[in-house]
C-alpha cells in the first residue's frame, strides 16, 4: 500500500482515539451482495469509481495486512489451544483422578492446589504475553493500515 | 442477628443507593439522547475505568458469597468454579475484545450482521442475547431476595418481595435515566467497594493465621470434619459418572460462555479504540484474578474460623460463609467490629447485585431496541427513536425480571446462571467466532448456529433432572426426564458449532468475499471503526 497523502502515519500518536473519520453505517456499501471481482484491484492510486468492496479486498491481499494477520494468528492460535487444553485437562483430572490430585506436595498443599494456582498463574502470564506481543508487534502496523485504508475509502460516496 | 447489624447494613446500603442515584442524575444532566451515549456512554471511558467496570459487571454476588461458601462447605471443589470463571477471560482477550470493538457498534448482532443479511441474523442474535440476559437476571433477582432474608434475618415473605421489587425498580431507574454512563459508574463504584471489602477480610484472615497459608489449610481441613479430603477435589463432584460429566459440562460452559455474554460484549464499545478495549480486559483480568484468589482464602478461612457445620446450619448452600467470617474476624457477635464488618459485607453484596442487574438490563434493552425492534418493526409503522424504545425496553425487561423473580422465589434457581452461560457459549460464541474468522460463513450458517445452540441448550435443561424426575427438581411430582445431565453445555456447545457449519455447507448463496475482506480488515486494523 502506498500513502495517498503526504501525511506520515508515524506522526500520529499511537493512542490517538481516531475520532476524525466516522465510518458510515454498516450494510450500506454499494454492490450489495454482488460477488466481488476476484482479480486484485490495481494497487495504489485507485481510480475513482473503485467501490469500497474493492478497496477492502485490495487491502486484505496486501503484504502489510497479511503480515499483521499472520502475527496475530501465529500468537493467538497456539496460545488458545494451549490454555484451552490445559484447562480441560485440569477439569477432567479434578473430576476423575482423585489419587493424583490428592497427592501431597509440601505441607498441606497437594497437587490439586498447585494445579489450581497454576491455572491462575498461566492466565496472568498469557495475558501479559499477549498484551506485550500486541503492543510491540501489531499496534503500529495495524494503525498504519488503518490510516491507509481510511484514506482510500474517504473519497467514496456511499 | 441483632437489630444493630440490620440498621447499619441498611444505612450503608442506602448510602450506596443515594450515591449511585446522585451519579445517575449527575451524568444525565446534559444528555443529548443519542444512541452512542445511551448504549456506549459516548465511548469515552479510559481503559482503567472500563476495566473496573468490566470487573464490576462480572463479579456477581454468586462469586462473592457463593464460591467462598462452596469452598467453606466442600473445600477444593469450590475452587474449580473460580478457575473456570477466570480462564474464560483469555478467550475474551485473545479472540473477542479487540475484534468486536473494531467491527461492531452496540451489540453482538452488529458484528455478525456486518457480513450477512441483516434481518434474520439480527433477529436470531437478538433473541439469544435477550434469552441469556433474562435467565441471568432472574437468577440475580431471586438471589437478591434470598440474600436479604439471610443477611437481615427477616425471612418474612414481605421483606423478600419488596427487595425484589426494589432492586428491579432501582435498576430500571439507573438504566432508563442514566444509560451506559450511569451504569458504568455504578459498576466502577461497586468494583472498588467489593475489592476493598475483600482485601480487608483477606488481610484479616491471613493475620489470624500469622500469614501461614499452610496452617490455614490445615485448620480448615480439621474444622471441616473431612480431614485431608477437604483439600482435594471430589467432595461435591466426585460422585458417580453422571455427576462428574455434569461438572465437566459446566466447566466447558463457564470457560466458553463469558465471551458470549451480551453485557460483557457491550462493555467493549464504551472505549474509543480496540487498543483501549484490550487494555480494559487486561485490567479486568488483573482485578478478577486477584479477587478469585482472595475468595479462595476467604472460603478456607470461613471453614477454619467458623467451621463447615456452622455455615451449613446458617444456610445449606453456604451463602452466609463470608458474612459469618466477617462477624468472627471483627471480634464476634455483639462486638462493634463484628457488627461493622458484617454490615459492610451485607451492603457490598447488595451493591454487587444492583450493579450486575443494571449492566444486564442495559445490554438486553440494547438487544431489544437495536436488534429486535429495528428488524421487526413494520415498514410503515410510526418511527420512534431507538433510544426511546430502549428506555421503554429497559422498563419492560425490569417488569419481566421482577415478575419472574417473584414467581421463582421459592424455587432453587442456582442452575439458571449455569444455563445462561451454556446458552451464551452454545448460541453466541459459535456465531461470533465464525463471523470473525471463517471466510466462507454465510447468513444461513449464522442463523442456524444461533438457533442450533439456543434450542438444544434450553430443551436439554427442560428434559434434565433440574426440571423433573428427581426429589430436588422444580417439579418433583412429574417425570419427563430424558437427559441425565443438569448442564447442557457438553452437548449443546458442539451442536451450535456443528449447526453453523451445516448451515453454511447447505447455503443456497455463495459466501460474500468482499464482506469477509471488510470484516477481516476492519477487525484487525480498526479501519472505519466507530
Interface residues (C-beta under 8 A of the other chain):
Chain A: X14 X15 X17 X18 X19 X21 X22 X23 X24 X26 X27 X29 X31 X33 X35 X36 X38 X52 X53 X54 X56 X57 X59 X60 X65 X68 X69 X72 X76 X79 X80 X83 X84 X87 X88 X90 X91 X92 X94 X95 X96 X98 X101 X102 X106 X107 X108 X109 X110 X112 X113 X116 X119 X120 X123 X124 X126 X127 X128 X130 X131 X134 X139 X142 X143 X145 X146 X149 X150 X153
Chain B: X76 X77 X79 X80 X83 X84 X86 X87 X89 X90 X91 X93 X94 X95 X98 X105 X110 X113 X114 X118 X213 X214 X217 X218 X221 X228 X229 X231 X232 X233 X234 X237 X238 X244 X247 X248 X251 X252 X255 X272 X273 X275 X276 X278 X279 X282 X285 X286 X289 X292 X293 X509 X510 X512 X513 X514 X515 X517 X518 X520 X521 X522 X524 X525 X526 X527 X528 X529 X530
